Amino acid sequence: MAVIASLAKQSHKEKTLYIVAPRGWCAGVERAIGIVDVALEHYPAPIYVRREIVHNKTVVDSYKKRGVIFIDELDQAPEASTVIFSAHGIAPGVALEAKARKLKVIDATCPLVTKVHLEVQRFVKQGYTVLYIGHRNHEEAVGVFGEAPNKIRVIETEEEARNFNSPDGKLVVLTQTTLSVDDTQKIVDILKKRFPELVWPSKDDICYATQNRQNAIKTLIKNYSIDFLYVIGSKNSSNSNRLCEVAEDLGVKARLIDNTSDIVAQDWQNASNLGLTAGASAPESLVQEVAGYFKERGYKTEEVIFQKEDVNFALPQELLELTAAK
């Protein structure tokens, strides 16, 4: 049964699993998944995907079973084959390499990641040095950095923000889309204090879905007596890891799980109330699998809706035309 979250603390004597909404796939992930599905239907096999299409083991494994070949670099795909770029974006050099090797490219980059790439291009042309808050080795950050390696400085922690030696000239802050809102703000505050003329784009770079899922966890913990939180997501999913951190920063222990096989009995055996959410790359089927696991163990399940989402991103035009023709 779905209920709108109240602002009052809730107390339940029975064991309850609160399933949070919003959760799970964001618009960018749904678009990337749709791109692979259409490509599988309309293009000759095999279909290659550079890196993981989204950071979720279940999703990736399901496509492997359907014949998709995941590659680390483009030279692993034969010339003239079909290659899909993942939702995390690419550096410009990757696109040039694809063109040189005559690959049929379908770009599944999330439009919100593309927005950051375009911001980098615009600000660099205006003479800015970009202070990019993000995780250096994350694929999204690697792609953005490739836009202008000589004009981007990656800042990952508060300590780096305090010790960063700024080059002369104009500075602008951009961010990875999947960060913790609170942690990012702490870094921004340090940078603003050190560099009062720092420019911030008119719109926040952190993805709407990342913000909404973090806000939902905060509201759940504020208004319900949660003993433990499970977050469905893979270890390499940045936004899923941030959900665990948000809960733990508020004093609630959390565990990141790919599926029910990762559930640890010690986490919940003495817990009356549990929370459950899913990162932006995790399918709803996994949420229902985990909910079923706890139903079998005597937990009542209750969906708690904090916010509705209605964001959608269209497929690339060439794929829309293929689906329309069918």
C-alpha positions as CSV (number, residue, x, y, z in Angstrom):
1,M,0.0,0.0,0.0
2,A,1.4,3.4,-1.0
3,V,1.2,6.2,1.5
4,I,2.3,9.9,1.3
5,A,5.0,10.5,4.0
6,S,3.8,12.5,6.9
7,L,5.9,14.9,8.8
8,A,5.4,13.2,12.1
9,K,7.6,10.5,13.6
10,Q,6.0,7.1,13.0
11,S,6.2,4.2,15.5
12,H,5.3,0.6,14.7
13,K,5.4,-2.3,17.0
14,E,5.3,-4.8,14.1
15,K,8.2,-5.4,11.9
16,T,8.0,-3.1,8.8
17,L,10.1,-2.7,5.7
18,Y,9.7,0.8,4.4
19,I,10.3,0.9,0.6
20,V,11.2,4.5,-0.4
21,A,10.2,6.4,-3.5
22,P,11.7,7.9,-5.5
23,R,14.2,5.1,-6.1
24,G,15.7,3.1,-8.9
25,W,16.2,4.0,-12.6
26,C,16.5,7.6,-13.5
27,A,15.6,9.1,-16.9
28,G,19.2,8.8,-18.1
29,V,19.4,5.1,-17.2
30,E,16.0,4.4,-18.8
31,R,17.2,6.1,-22.0
32,A,20.5,4.1,-22.0
33,I,18.6,0.8,-21.5
34,G,16.2,1.7,-24.2
35,I,19.1,2.4,-26.6
36,V,20.6,-1.0,-26.1
37,D,17.2,-2.7,-26.5
38,V,16.4,-0.9,-29.8
39,A,19.9,-1.6,-31.1
40,L,19.6,-5.3,-30.3
41,E,16.3,-5.4,-32.3
42,H,17.4,-3.4,-35.3
43,Y,21.1,-3.8,-35.8
44,P,23.1,-6.9,-36.8
45,A,24.8,-8.8,-34.0
46,P,27.0,-8.5,-32.2
47,I,26.3,-5.2,-30.5
48,Y,29.3,-3.8,-28.6
49,V,29.1,-1.5,-25.6
50,R,32.1,0.5,-24.4
51,R,32.3,0.0,-20.7
52,E,29.2,-0.9,-18.6
53,I,26.1,0.7,-20.1
54,V,25.1,1.6,-16.5
55,H,26.8,0.7,-13.3
56,N,24.7,-2.3,-12.3
57,K,25.8,-5.9,-12.3
58,T,22.3,-7.3,-12.9
59,V,21.6,-5.1,-15.9
60,V,25.0,-5.8,-17.5
61,D,24.8,-9.6,-16.9
62,S,21.3,-9.6,-18.5
63,Y,22.7,-8.0,-21.6
64,K,25.6,-10.4,-21.8
65,K,23.1,-13.2,-21.9
66,R,21.4,-11.5,-24.8
67,G,24.7,-11.4,-26.8
68,V,25.9,-7.9,-26.0
69,I,29.7,-7.7,-25.8
70,F,31.1,-5.2,-23.3
71,I,34.5,-3.8,-24.1
72,D,37.0,-1.6,-22.3
73,E,38.5,0.1,-25.4
74,L,37.4,0.6,-28.9
75,D,40.1,-1.5,-30.4
76,Q,38.4,-4.6,-29.0
77,A,35.5,-4.0,-31.5
78,P,36.0,-4.9,-35.2
79,E,36.1,-2.0,-37.7
80,A,32.6,-0.9,-38.9
81,S,30.8,-2.7,-36.0
82,T,28.1,-1.1,-33.9
83,V,29.3,0.3,-30.6
84,I,27.2,2.0,-27.9
85,F,28.9,4.6,-25.6
86,S,27.8,4.2,-22.0
87,A,25.6,6.6,-20.0
88,H,28.6,8.0,-18.3
89,G,30.0,9.9,-21.3
90,I,33.3,9.9,-23.1
91,A,36.3,12.1,-23.7
92,P,36.4,13.7,-27.2
93,G,39.4,11.5,-28.1
94,V,37.2,8.4,-27.9
95,A,34.8,9.8,-30.5
96,L,37.6,10.6,-32.8
97,E,39.0,7.1,-32.5
98,A,35.6,5.7,-33.3
99,K,35.4,7.8,-36.4
100,A,38.8,6.7,-37.5
101,R,37.9,3.1,-37.1
102,K,34.6,3.6,-39.1
103,L,32.5,2.3,-36.2
104,K,28.7,2.7,-36.1
105,V,28.3,4.7,-32.9
106,I,25.2,5.2,-30.8
107,D,25.8,7.6,-27.9
108,A,23.9,6.7,-24.7
109,T,25.5,9.4,-22.7
110,C,23.0,10.8,-20.2
111,P,21.8,14.3,-21.3
112,L,22.7,15.7,-17.8
113,V,26.3,14.5,-18.3
114,T,26.3,16.0,-21.7
115,K,25.3,19.3,-20.1
116,V,28.4,19.3,-18.0
117,H,30.6,18.6,-21.1
118,L,29.0,21.5,-22.8
119,E,29.5,23.7,-19.8
120,V,33.2,22.8,-19.8
121,Q,33.5,23.7,-23.5
122,R,31.7,27.1,-22.9
123,F,33.7,28.2,-19.9
124,V,37.1,27.1,-21.3
125,K,36.3,29.2,-24.4
126,Q,35.6,32.1,-22.1
127,G,39.1,31.7,-20.5
128,Y,38.0,30.0,-17.3
129,T,39.9,27.2,-15.4
130,V,37.3,24.6,-14.3
131,L,37.4,23.3,-10.8
132,Y,35.7,20.0,-11.2
133,I,34.4,18.3,-8.1
134,G,34.3,14.6,-8.6
135,H,36.0,11.2,-8.3
136,R,39.1,11.1,-10.5
137,N,38.7,7.5,-11.6
138,H,35.0,7.5,-12.2
139,E,34.1,7.1,-15.9
140,E,32.0,10.3,-15.9
141,A,34.9,12.4,-14.5
142,V,37.4,10.8,-16.9
143,G,35.2,11.8,-19.8
144,V,34.7,15.4,-18.6
145,F,38.4,15.8,-17.9
146,G,39.2,14.8,-21.5
147,E,37.4,17.9,-22.8
148,A,40.2,20.2,-21.6
149,P,43.0,18.4,-19.6
150,N,45.0,21.6,-19.3
151,K,42.2,23.7,-18.0
152,I,40.5,21.4,-15.5
153,R,41.5,20.7,-12.0
154,V,39.8,17.8,-10.3
155,I,39.0,18.3,-6.6
156,E,37.8,15.2,-4.8
157,T,37.9,16.0,-1.0
158,E,37.6,18.9,1.4
159,E,41.3,18.6,2.1
160,E,42.1,19.0,-1.6
161,A,39.9,22.1,-1.7
162,R,41.8,23.6,1.2
163,N,45.2,22.9,-0.3
164,F,44.5,23.5,-3.9
165,N,46.9,26.0,-5.5
166,S,44.8,28.0,-7.9
167,P,46.2,29.1,-11.3
168,D,45.8,32.8,-12.2
169,G,42.7,33.8,-13.9
170,K,38.9,33.1,-13.8
171,L,37.6,30.1,-11.9
172,V,34.3,28.2,-12.3
173,V,33.0,25.1,-10.4
174,L,31.4,22.2,-12.1
175,T,30.6,18.8,-10.5
176,Q,30.1,15.2,-11.3
177,T,26.3,14.4,-11.5
178,T,26.3,11.5,-8.9
179,L,27.8,13.1,-5.8
180,S,26.5,13.6,-2.3
181,V,24.7,16.9,-2.2
182,D,25.9,17.7,1.3
183,D,29.6,16.7,0.7
184,T,29.7,18.7,-2.5
185,Q,28.3,21.7,-0.7
186,K,31.1,21.5,1.9
187,I,33.7,21.5,-0.8
188,V,32.0,24.4,-2.6
189,D,31.9,26.4,0.6
190,I,35.6,26.0,1.1
191,L,36.4,27.0,-2.4
192,K,34.0,30.0,-2.2
193,K,35.7,31.2,1.0
194,R,39.2,30.9,-0.6
195,F,38.2,32.3,-4.0
196,P,35.3,34.9,-3.6
197,E,35.1,35.5,-7.3
198,L,34.4,31.8,-8.0
199,V,31.7,31.3,-10.6
200,W,28.9,28.8,-10.2
201,P,26.6,27.9,-13.2
202,S,23.0,29.0,-13.0
203,K,21.8,25.3,-12.7
204,D,23.2,22.7,-10.3
205,D,25.1,19.9,-12.0
206,I,24.2,17.2,-9.6
207,C,21.5,15.0,-11.2
208,Y,17.9,15.5,-10.1
209,A,17.6,11.8,-9.4
210,T,20.7,11.8,-7.2
211,Q,19.3,14.7,-5.2
212,N,15.8,13.2,-5.0
213,R,17.0,9.8,-3.7
214,Q,19.3,11.4,-1.1
215,N,16.4,13.7,0.0
216,A,14.1,10.7,0.3
217,I,16.5,8.9,2.6
218,K,16.9,12.0,4.8
219,T,13.2,12.4,5.1
220,L,12.7,8.7,5.8
221,I,15.2,8.8,8.7
222,K,13.8,12.0,10.0
223,N,10.2,10.8,10.2
224,Y,10.4,7.1,10.7
225,S,12.2,5.0,13.2
226,I,14.6,3.1,10.9
227,D,17.0,0.7,12.4
228,F,18.9,-0.2,9.2
229,L,18.8,0.8,5.5
230,Y,19.5,-1.4,2.5
231,V,20.5,0.3,-0.7
232,I,20.3,-1.8,-3.9
233,G,23.2,-0.9,-6.2
234,S,26.5,-2.2,-7.4
235,K,29.8,-1.3,-5.8
236,N,30.9,0.8,-8.7
237,S,27.7,2.9,-8.7
238,S,28.7,6.3,-7.3
239,N,25.1,7.5,-6.6
240,S,24.3,4.2,-4.8
241,N,27.3,4.5,-2.5
242,R,26.3,8.1,-1.7
243,L,22.9,6.9,-0.5
244,C,24.6,4.7,2.1
245,E,26.8,7.6,3.2
246,V,23.8,9.8,3.6
247,A,22.1,7.3,5.9
248,E,25.3,6.7,7.9
249,D,25.9,10.4,8.3
250,L,22.5,10.6,10.0
251,G,23.3,7.7,12.3
252,V,21.6,4.9,10.5
253,K,23.7,1.9,9.4
254,A,23.4,1.0,5.8
255,R,24.5,-1.8,3.4
256,L,24.9,-1.7,-0.3
257,I,23.6,-4.9,-2.0
258,D,23.4,-6.2,-5.5
259,N,20.6,-8.6,-4.6
260,T,19.3,-10.8,-1.8
261,S,22.5,-12.9,-1.8
262,D,24.3,-9.9,-0.2
263,I,21.8,-9.5,2.7
264,V,23.5,-10.2,6.1
265,A,21.2,-11.7,8.8
266,Q,23.0,-9.8,11.6
267,D,21.9,-6.5,10.0
268,W,18.2,-7.1,10.5
269,Q,17.5,-9.9,13.0
270,N,17.0,-7.5,15.9
271,A,15.6,-4.7,13.8
272,S,11.9,-3.7,13.9
273,N,12.0,-1.2,11.1
274,L,14.0,-1.4,7.9
275,G,14.4,1.0,5.0
276,L,14.9,0.0,1.4
277,T,15.9,2.1,-1.6
278,A,17.7,1.6,-4.9
279,G,20.3,3.6,-6.7
280,A,19.6,5.2,-10.1
281,S,21.0,2.2,-12.0
282,A,19.1,-0.5,-10.2
283,P,16.0,-2.1,-11.7
284,E,12.7,-2.3,-9.9
285,S,12.8,-6.1,-10.1
286,L,15.6,-6.2,-7.6
287,V,13.5,-4.0,-5.2
288,Q,10.7,-6.5,-5.4
289,E,13.1,-9.4,-4.9
290,V,14.4,-7.9,-1.7
291,A,10.9,-7.0,-0.5
292,G,9.8,-10.6,-1.0
293,Y,12.8,-11.8,1.0
294,F,11.7,-9.7,4.0
295,K,8.0,-10.6,3.6
296,E,9.0,-14.2,4.0
297,R,10.7,-13.3,7.3
298,G,7.7,-11.6,8.8
299,Y,8.1,-8.0,7.7
300,K,5.1,-5.9,6.6
301,T,6.1,-3.9,3.5
302,E,5.0,-0.3,3.2
303,E,5.8,2.0,0.3
304,V,6.6,5.6,1.4
305,I,6.4,8.1,-1.4
306,F,8.2,11.4,-0.8
307,Q,8.2,12.8,-4.3
308,K,7.0,12.0,-7.8
309,E,9.3,12.1,-10.8
310,D,8.2,12.8,-14.3
311,V,11.5,13.4,-16.1
312,N,12.0,11.7,-19.5
313,F,14.7,11.8,-22.1
314,A,14.1,10.9,-25.7
315,L,16.0,8.2,-27.6
316,P,18.4,9.4,-30.3
317,Q,16.5,10.5,-33.4
318,E,17.8,7.6,-35.6
319,L,16.4,5.1,-33.1
320,L,13.1,6.9,-32.8
321,E,12.7,6.6,-36.5
322,L,13.5,2.9,-36.4
323,T,10.9,2.3,-33.7
324,A,8.3,4.5,-35.5
325,A,8.9,2.6,-38.8
326,K,8.2,-0.7,-37.1
